[in-house]
């Protein structure tokens, strides 16, 4: 399921899902969370992210 916060554009990160309006890959968010980063850690490291962006990144996506 795609959300309005996630986009795939072949001109941005070779079409991998990113947070809309950024070049922050969903894959990176999931990797950081898997490594133990918290939502606060991500918001501090990537100021353009919102809590809703992080939640959208953790939802299942279909290509």
N, C-alpha and C positions, 0 to 999 in steps of 0.2 A: 504494500500500500504506500503510495507516495503522498506526501503532505504538501501544503503550500509553502512550507519552510525548507523543503529539500528540492533541489533541482539537479538535472543531469543535462549538461550541455557539452557537445563534442569539442567545443573550443575552450572549455575550462577543465583542467585536470584530466584530459583525455576522456571526458564523458563520465567519469566516476561521480557518484552522488556527492554533492557539497551542500552546505548551508546556503540557501538562496542569498544572493548579494555579496557573498564572500568567496574565497577560494579555500575555505576550511573543509576538508573532506570528512564525510561521515565516518569513514574508516579510521581517521585519526582520533576522532572523539571516542569511538568504541575501543580503540587500542589503549588510549589513556585511561579510560574507565576500567578496562581489564587489568591495567597495571596498578590500579588502586587509587587513581586520582578521584577526587570528589568533585561534585558539581561546582563548589566554590573554587577549587583549584582551577578548573577549566574556565570559569568566568573571569578569574584573575589573569590567567595566561592569555586568554582571547577575549578582550573587552567587547568585541562586536557580537559575541554570542549572548543569547538570552537563555533563561531557564527553559523556555518553550522550545528553543532550537535544540538544546541537549535532549529534551524529552522526545522530540521528533526524530532525532538521530538514532534513538534506541528502539524505535518502532520497526517492525518487519517491513522490508521494502521489496517490491518486485521490479525487475528491470523492464 
